């Protein structure tokens, strides 16, 4: 079989495609919300319950999904969850009321929970430590692209037929991706298209326990031991504080534009994707900021991740100012700053997690951290759904910015680099 140059980047591209479908499935609801709420006679509070159903199930399932991925492997584990979330997404088209929709969205949350842990685990398998933040930035871009594609896709489906079609289309796309994943994804040890030079480059730059496949090389830690560790608290608390911002953007931006800024369906299709385009930029730039700080600010690789987190938290001041502007276009611009900010700091958190935990515990740690994040998002959404009709959106955006600043401070104070640093990488293979 012929060797493929830069195979590790093809693999992260497959993860990115999976995250695109994953986030398409979850963002379909928010874009369809104005039309769907009218058809199903839903109130804003009932809509918040539907959002909470997804968030709560996602939160509770994240550590379970992470444990399953660590136990059975990235390839099979991710495929099982992707197939299940595709079915759950399509099933939402058959909801006849908000209670039925909440059940289907809860099922979607249970199955989508594997997306981020699988992505982080795949990057630990395929990338040396110095490239890991860049790789995570590229796969994390899938979350923003999925959210970016949702507005035009859903509006097109509504105008061509009905909101139900959007859920079915995304479910079919998920099934197609699952088949491609099973066909093409392999661990570096088993990937025959990977050149010897690139395999050596990957393995030489990884921590010792990442270099071989199998639990015998790096025993999987008990989840209780992970939870009790200082480094877990260093990611769990920032996740709890920072995740509400991203989930608010995903679930409420189209409704905010319709109710607060009085935009119609076509205007939502034109503008609702822009904050997620900015989030794409945050994913990519955030990934490259870490090696930039490492090189030019004379700090260690681990400390550079913290600087990226601080950068994102400071930028979250932008959407906190949304109540000060009257123009809907300026409001969208500030939401774009928020999308950029969150994905910058989010990528840094994932990179730090991959630095602090070993191969056979990184997905579990990511899942447990994600559970904390989505529990925070769930509580904030319940709070949001009640208060948004009383105080409006602006004070709540201020709260999100404060949460992110506290999250960055917490990470800097608690996170400690592991005592077994990665080996020095070989020179990167030509054209890889």
C-alpha positions as CSV (number, residue, x, y, z in Angstrom):
1,X,0.0,0.0,0.0
2,X,1.3,3.5,-0.9
3,X,2.4,5.8,1.9
4,X,0.4,9.0,2.5
5,X,2.3,12.2,3.4
6,X,1.1,13.9,6.5
7,X,-1.2,11.0,7.5
8,X,-1.7,12.4,11.0
9,X,-3.4,15.5,9.5
10,X,-5.7,13.3,7.5
11,X,-6.7,11.5,10.7
12,X,-7.4,14.7,12.5
13,X,-9.4,15.8,9.5
14,X,-11.7,12.8,10.0
15,X,-12.2,13.8,13.6
16,X,-13.0,17.3,12.5
17,X,-15.7,16.0,10.1
18,X,-17.2,14.0,12.9
19,X,-17.4,17.0,15.1
20,X,-19.0,19.0,12.3
21,X,-21.8,16.5,12.1
22,X,-22.0,16.3,15.9
23,X,-22.5,20.1,16.2
24,X,-24.9,20.2,13.3
25,X,-27.1,17.8,15.2
26,X,-27.1,19.9,18.4
27,X,-27.4,23.3,16.7
28,X,-30.3,22.3,14.4
29,X,-32.6,22.8,17.4
30,X,-31.6,26.4,18.1
31,X,-32.0,27.5,14.5
32,X,-35.3,25.8,14.1
33,X,-36.5,27.2,17.5
34,X,-38.5,30.2,16.3
35,X,-40.5,28.2,13.8
36,X,-40.6,25.0,15.9
37,X,-41.8,26.8,19.0
38,X,-44.7,28.3,17.0
39,X,-45.7,24.9,15.5
40,X,-45.4,23.0,18.8
41,X,-46.9,25.9,20.9
42,X,-43.8,26.1,23.1
43,X,-43.0,28.9,25.5
44,X,-39.5,30.2,26.2
45,X,-39.4,28.4,29.5
46,X,-40.4,25.1,27.8
47,X,-37.7,25.6,25.2
48,X,-35.2,26.0,28.0
49,X,-36.4,22.6,29.4
50,X,-35.7,21.0,26.0
51,X,-32.2,22.5,26.0
52,X,-31.6,21.3,29.6
53,X,-32.7,17.8,28.7
54,X,-29.9,17.6,26.1
55,X,-27.3,19.3,28.4
56,X,-28.1,17.2,31.5
57,X,-27.9,13.9,29.6
58,X,-24.7,15.1,27.8
59,X,-23.2,16.0,31.1
60,X,-24.0,12.7,32.9
61,X,-22.8,10.6,29.9
62,X,-19.5,12.3,29.3
63,X,-17.5,10.4,31.9
64,X,-19.2,7.2,30.8
65,X,-18.4,7.8,27.2
66,X,-14.8,8.7,28.0
67,X,-14.4,5.5,30.0
68,X,-15.9,3.4,27.2
69,X,-13.5,5.0,24.7
70,X,-10.5,4.3,26.9
71,X,-11.8,0.7,27.4
72,X,-12.7,-0.3,23.8
73,X,-10.6,2.1,21.8
74,X,-11.1,5.2,19.7
75,X,-12.2,3.6,16.4
76,X,-15.0,1.3,17.6
77,X,-16.1,3.6,20.5
78,X,-16.5,6.7,18.4
79,X,-18.4,4.8,15.6
80,X,-20.9,3.3,18.1
81,X,-21.7,6.7,19.5
82,X,-21.9,8.5,16.1
83,X,-24.3,5.9,14.8
84,X,-26.5,6.3,17.8
85,X,-26.5,10.1,17.8
86,X,-27.5,10.1,14.1
87,X,-30.6,8.0,14.9
88,X,-31.5,10.2,17.8
89,X,-31.1,13.4,15.8
90,X,-33.4,12.1,13.0
91,X,-36.0,10.9,15.6
92,X,-36.6,14.5,16.8
93,X,-38.5,15.0,13.5
94,X,-41.3,12.9,15.0
95,X,-41.8,15.0,18.1
96,X,-45.3,16.2,18.5
97,X,-44.9,18.4,21.6
98,X,-42.1,19.8,23.7
99,X,-42.1,16.8,26.1
100,X,-41.4,14.4,23.2
101,X,-38.8,16.8,21.8
102,X,-37.1,16.8,25.2
103,X,-36.9,13.0,25.2
104,X,-35.3,12.8,21.8
105,X,-32.9,15.6,22.6
106,X,-32.0,13.9,25.8
107,X,-31.2,10.8,23.8
108,X,-29.0,12.9,21.5
109,X,-27.2,14.3,24.5
110,X,-26.4,10.8,25.8
111,X,-24.9,9.7,22.4
112,X,-23.1,12.9,21.4
113,X,-21.2,12.9,24.7
114,X,-18.3,10.9,23.1
115,X,-17.4,13.5,20.5
116,X,-14.9,15.6,22.4
117,X,-13.3,12.8,24.4
118,X,-12.8,10.8,21.2
119,X,-11.2,13.8,19.5
120,X,-8.8,14.4,22.4
121,X,-7.9,10.7,22.6
122,X,-7.3,10.5,18.8
123,X,-4.9,13.4,19.0
124,X,-2.9,11.8,21.8
125,X,-2.6,8.8,19.6
126,X,-1.6,10.6,16.4
127,X,0.4,13.7,17.4
128,X,3.6,14.5,19.3
129,X,3.1,16.7,22.4
130,X,4.4,19.9,20.8
131,X,1.8,19.7,17.9
132,X,-1.1,18.6,20.1
133,X,-2.6,22.0,20.7
134,X,-2.5,22.7,17.0
135,X,-4.2,19.4,16.2
136,X,-6.8,20.0,18.9
137,X,-7.4,23.5,17.5
138,X,-8.1,21.9,14.1
139,X,-10.4,19.2,15.3
140,X,-12.2,21.6,17.6
141,X,-12.9,23.8,14.6
142,X,-15.5,21.1,13.7
143,X,-17.7,22.3,16.5
144,X,-17.8,25.8,15.1
145,X,-18.2,24.7,11.5
146,X,-21.2,22.5,12.5
147,X,-22.7,25.5,14.3
148,X,-21.8,27.7,11.3
149,X,-23.5,25.4,8.8
150,X,-26.7,24.9,10.9
151,X,-28.4,28.3,10.1
152,X,-28.4,28.1,6.3
153,X,-29.1,24.3,6.3
154,X,-32.1,24.6,8.7
155,X,-33.5,27.7,7.1
156,X,-33.3,26.0,3.7
157,X,-35.1,22.9,5.1
158,X,-37.8,25.1,6.6
159,X,-38.4,27.1,3.4
160,X,-38.2,23.9,1.2
161,X,-40.4,21.8,3.4
162,X,-40.5,21.8,7.2
163,X,-38.2,22.0,10.2
164,X,-38.5,18.2,10.6
165,X,-36.5,17.7,7.4
166,X,-33.5,19.4,8.9
167,X,-33.2,16.8,11.7
168,X,-33.5,13.9,9.2
169,X,-30.9,15.3,6.8
170,X,-28.4,15.7,9.7
171,X,-29.1,12.2,10.9
172,X,-28.3,10.8,7.4
173,X,-25.0,12.8,7.3
174,X,-24.1,11.2,10.6
175,X,-24.6,7.7,9.2
176,X,-22.4,8.5,6.2
177,X,-19.6,9.8,8.4
178,X,-19.8,6.7,10.7
179,X,-19.3,4.4,7.7
180,X,-16.3,6.4,6.5
181,X,-14.8,6.5,10.0
182,X,-15.0,2.7,10.3
183,X,-13.4,2.3,6.8
184,X,-10.4,4.7,7.2
185,X,-9.5,5.3,10.9
186,X,-6.7,3.3,12.4
187,X,-4.2,3.6,15.2
188,X,-0.7,4.7,14.0
189,X,0.6,1.3,14.9
190,X,-1.8,-0.3,12.4
191,X,-2.0,2.3,9.7
192,X,-0.2,0.9,6.7
193,X,-0.3,4.1,4.8
194,X,1.7,5.9,7.5
195,X,5.4,6.3,6.5
196,X,8.1,5.0,8.9
197,X,9.5,8.5,9.1
198,X,6.2,10.1,10.2
199,X,5.5,7.2,12.7
200,X,8.9,7.7,14.3
201,X,8.3,11.5,14.4
202,X,5.0,11.0,16.1
203,X,6.2,8.5,18.7
204,X,9.4,10.2,19.5
205,X,7.6,13.3,20.5
206,X,5.0,11.6,22.7
207,X,5.1,10.7,26.4
208,X,6.4,7.2,26.9
209,X,3.0,5.7,27.7
210,X,1.6,6.9,24.4
211,X,4.1,5.0,22.2
212,X,2.4,1.7,22.2
213,X,-1.2,0.6,21.9
214,X,-2.6,-1.4,24.8
215,X,-3.3,-1.1,28.4
216,X,-0.3,-3.1,29.4
217,X,2.0,-0.2,28.6
218,X,0.0,2.4,30.6
219,X,-2.5,1.0,33.1
220,X,-5.8,2.8,33.1
221,X,-6.3,4.8,36.3
222,X,-9.6,4.4,38.3
223,X,-11.9,7.3,37.7
224,X,-12.0,7.9,41.4
225,X,-8.3,8.5,41.4
226,X,-8.6,10.9,38.5
227,X,-11.4,12.8,40.3
228,X,-9.3,13.1,43.5
229,X,-6.3,14.6,41.7
230,X,-5.4,18.2,41.8
231,X,-5.0,18.3,38.1
232,X,-8.6,17.1,37.6
233,X,-9.8,20.0,39.7
234,X,-7.7,22.3,37.6
235,X,-9.7,21.4,34.5
236,X,-13.1,20.6,36.1
237,X,-13.7,24.0,37.8
238,X,-12.7,26.0,34.7
239,X,-15.0,23.7,32.6
240,X,-17.9,24.3,35.0
241,X,-17.4,28.0,34.7
242,X,-16.6,28.4,31.0
243,X,-19.0,25.9,29.3
244,X,-22.2,28.0,30.0
245,X,-20.9,30.6,27.5
246,X,-20.5,28.2,24.6
247,X,-23.8,26.5,25.3
248,X,-25.6,29.8,25.5
249,X,-24.2,30.8,22.1
250,X,-25.3,27.4,20.6
251,X,-28.8,27.4,22.0
252,X,-29.8,31.0,22.2
253,X,-28.2,33.2,19.5
254,X,-30.9,32.6,16.8
255,X,-33.7,33.2,19.4
256,X,-31.8,36.3,20.7
257,X,-31.6,37.7,17.2
258,X,-35.3,37.0,16.6
259,X,-36.8,38.3,19.9
260,X,-34.2,40.9,21.1
261,X,-33.0,42.3,17.7
262,X,-36.2,41.6,15.8
263,X,-34.5,39.8,12.8
264,X,-36.6,37.7,10.5
265,X,-35.8,34.1,9.3
266,X,-33.7,35.2,6.3
267,X,-31.7,37.6,8.4
268,X,-31.0,34.9,10.9
269,X,-29.8,32.7,8.1
270,X,-27.5,35.5,6.9
271,X,-26.0,36.5,10.3
272,X,-26.4,33.7,12.9
273,X,-23.4,31.8,11.5
274,X,-21.0,34.6,11.9
275,X,-20.1,34.1,15.6
276,X,-19.3,30.5,14.8
277,X,-17.0,31.6,11.9
278,X,-15.2,33.7,14.5
279,X,-15.1,30.6,16.7
280,X,-13.4,28.7,13.9
281,X,-10.7,31.3,13.9
282,X,-10.4,31.0,17.7
283,X,-10.0,27.2,17.3
284,X,-7.2,27.5,14.8
285,X,-5.4,30.6,16.2
286,X,-5.7,29.3,19.7
287,X,-3.9,26.2,18.6
288,X,-1.1,28.1,17.1
289,X,-0.9,30.6,20.0
290,X,0.5,28.0,22.3
291,X,3.7,27.3,20.3
292,X,3.9,31.0,19.5
293,X,4.0,31.9,23.2
294,X,6.4,29.0,23.8
295,X,8.8,30.3,21.3
296,X,8.6,34.1,21.6
297,X,7.7,34.6,25.3
298,X,10.4,32.2,26.6
299,X,7.9,30.1,28.6
300,X,7.5,26.3,28.8
301,X,5.0,24.5,26.6
302,X,2.6,23.9,29.5
303,X,2.8,27.5,30.6
304,X,2.0,28.6,27.1
305,X,-1.3,26.7,27.2
306,X,-2.2,28.8,30.3
307,X,-1.4,32.0,28.4
308,X,-3.8,31.0,25.7
309,X,-6.5,30.4,28.3
310,X,-5.9,33.9,29.7
311,X,-6.1,35.4,26.2
312,X,-9.5,33.8,25.6
313,X,-10.9,34.9,29.0
314,X,-9.9,38.5,28.4
315,X,-11.6,38.5,25.0
316,X,-14.9,37.4,26.6
317,X,-15.3,41.0,27.8
318,X,-16.5,41.7,24.3
319,X,-19.9,40.0,24.5
320,X,-20.3,41.4,28.1
321,X,-20.7,44.8,26.4
322,X,-23.6,43.7,24.2
323,X,-26.1,45.6,26.3
324,X,-24.3,48.9,25.6
325,X,-24.9,48.8,21.8
326,X,-28.1,49.6,19.9
327,X,-27.2,48.3,16.5
328,X,-28.0,44.6,15.8
329,X,-24.9,44.4,13.6
330,X,-22.6,45.6,16.4
331,X,-24.3,43.1,18.7
332,X,-23.4,40.3,16.2
333,X,-19.8,41.6,16.1
334,X,-19.6,41.3,19.8
335,X,-21.0,37.8,19.7
336,X,-18.3,37.1,17.2
337,X,-15.7,38.2,19.7
338,X,-17.3,35.9,22.2
339,X,-17.2,32.9,19.8
340,X,-13.6,33.5,19.1
341,X,-12.8,33.9,22.8
342,X,-14.5,30.8,24.0
343,X,-13.0,28.5,21.4
344,X,-9.5,29.9,22.0
345,X,-9.7,29.1,25.7
346,X,-11.6,25.8,25.1
347,X,-8.8,24.5,22.9
348,X,-6.3,25.4,25.6
349,X,-8.2,23.4,28.2
350,X,-8.3,20.4,26.0
351,X,-4.5,20.7,25.3
352,X,-3.8,21.0,29.0
353,X,-5.9,17.9,29.7
354,X,-3.9,15.9,27.1
355,X,-0.7,17.1,28.8
356,X,-1.7,16.2,32.3
357,X,-3.3,12.7,31.8
358,X,-1.9,9.5,30.3
359,X,-3.1,7.7,27.2
360,X,-5.5,5.3,28.9
361,X,-7.0,7.9,31.1
362,X,-7.2,11.0,28.9
363,X,-10.6,10.3,27.5
364,X,-12.0,9.5,30.9
365,X,-10.5,12.7,32.3
366,X,-11.9,14.7,29.4
367,X,-15.3,13.1,29.8
368,X,-15.4,13.8,33.6
369,X,-14.3,17.4,32.9
370,X,-17.0,17.7,30.3
371,X,-19.5,16.4,32.7
372,X,-18.6,19.3,35.1
373,X,-18.8,21.7,32.2
374,X,-22.2,20.6,31.1
375,X,-23.6,20.5,34.6
376,X,-22.6,24.2,34.8
377,X,-24.2,24.8,31.5
378,X,-27.4,23.0,32.6
379,X,-27.7,25.0,35.8
380,X,-27.0,28.3,33.9
381,X,-29.6,27.4,31.2
382,X,-32.3,26.8,33.9
383,X,-31.3,30.2,35.4
384,X,-31.2,31.7,31.9
385,X,-34.6,30.4,30.8
386,X,-36.3,32.0,33.8
387,X,-34.4,35.4,34.0
388,X,-34.2,36.2,30.3
389,X,-37.8,37.2,30.2
390,X,-37.3,39.3,33.4
391,X,-33.9,41.1,33.0
392,X,-33.1,40.4,29.4
393,X,-30.0,39.0,27.8
394,X,-27.4,41.7,28.6
395,X,-26.8,41.0,32.4
396,X,-26.5,37.3,31.6
397,X,-23.7,37.9,29.0
398,X,-21.9,39.9,31.7
399,X,-22.1,36.9,34.0
400,X,-20.6,34.7,31.3
401,X,-17.6,36.9,31.0
402,X,-17.0,37.0,34.7
403,X,-17.2,33.2,34.8
404,X,-14.5,32.8,32.1
405,X,-12.1,35.2,33.9
406,X,-12.5,33.2,37.1
407,X,-12.0,30.0,35.2
408,X,-8.6,31.3,33.8
409,X,-7.4,32.3,37.2
410,X,-8.4,28.9,38.7
411,X,-6.5,27.0,36.0
412,X,-3.4,29.1,36.4
413,X,-3.4,28.5,40.2
414,X,-4.2,24.8,40.2
415,X,-2.8,23.1,37.0
416,X,0.6,21.4,37.4
417,X,2.7,19.8,34.6
418,X,3.2,16.1,34.8
419,X,6.5,14.9,36.0
420,X,7.2,12.7,32.9
421,X,7.6,15.2,30.1
422,X,7.4,14.1,26.4
423,X,10.5,13.0,24.7
424,X,12.2,15.4,22.3
425,X,10.7,15.0,18.9
426,X,12.7,14.1,15.8
427,X,12.9,16.5,12.9
428,X,9.5,16.7,11.2
429,X,9.4,14.4,8.1
430,X,9.6,16.3,4.9
431,X,6.2,17.3,3.4
432,X,4.4,15.7,6.4
